[in-house]
């Protein structure tokens, strides 16, 4: 399902939660919307998922406008949407199977079909045989798997994930993201992931929109955004990834004047050594590493260049010739 947003606006009194947002979310993909707290992410997902109506603008699913639907037409369209949340939103009074069955019961589906579908979904999310388990006995990761199964119960075209991994530890987060990627490919879903975690975008999404103060400040392929961030908020998100132990290693508390970004084959080249030899510049490396983003390897290095401004100028000039993307006070 292709989603198109046209000049969406939503105010709450003097708070401009969403301001003139336009973007297109391709069908059969995992699309990320990232922003800090208060950026307008949750409001935007409520507009896109038809839980709220915009003050202005349009929401389109394929070739159908949906923001103006009412009554039965709105209910019917919502049935093609699945949603999972940070806090799972499961019924403690129902076991795992009962939670998964609930949306199908609301739709008055055949009891035999519901039973078979529940067992199918439990197997699909890796919880085969756990249908009778009380929700209170499940771990956070298992609860989210139940929530994913429930969201997929009525075979939606779109799956919205609103901070779906924020309450989970890093290892469980990786397993849930891997499951979502597997299900998306298997079911040809359009998945929209709302998050404040750049790790989620890196590990799961194909495209991303960066939201700040209710506006889209940057949008594109995840690999492009990581390799060449343009907005300050995106750079800030990426700088915080230097604390992620499995990708970037930092051995200095100093920030470093420059951040260098290497893309693809350049991550295997001795570029820093070459530049040092050719220009006589010195490099004090404070953090470095390689991250896997989609099908690409992206290298990042935080460093200082010396011994003086003339060597800085020569080194930066040559680094750019090598295709290195440079951020910092040149």
PyMOL commands that set and color helices and strands:
alter all, ss='L'
color gray80, all
select helices_A, chain A and resi 41-48+71-78+96-106+111-124+135-137+140-151+170-187+198-204+222-227+232-243+264-268+271-279+309-321
alter helices_A, ss='H'
color red, helices_A
select strands_A, chain A and resi 3-12+15-25+30-34+56-61+64-65+81-85+158-162+190-195+207-212+215-221+248-250+258-263+282-293+296-306+325-328
alter strands_A, ss='S'
color yellow, strands_A
deselect
rebuild
show_as cartoon
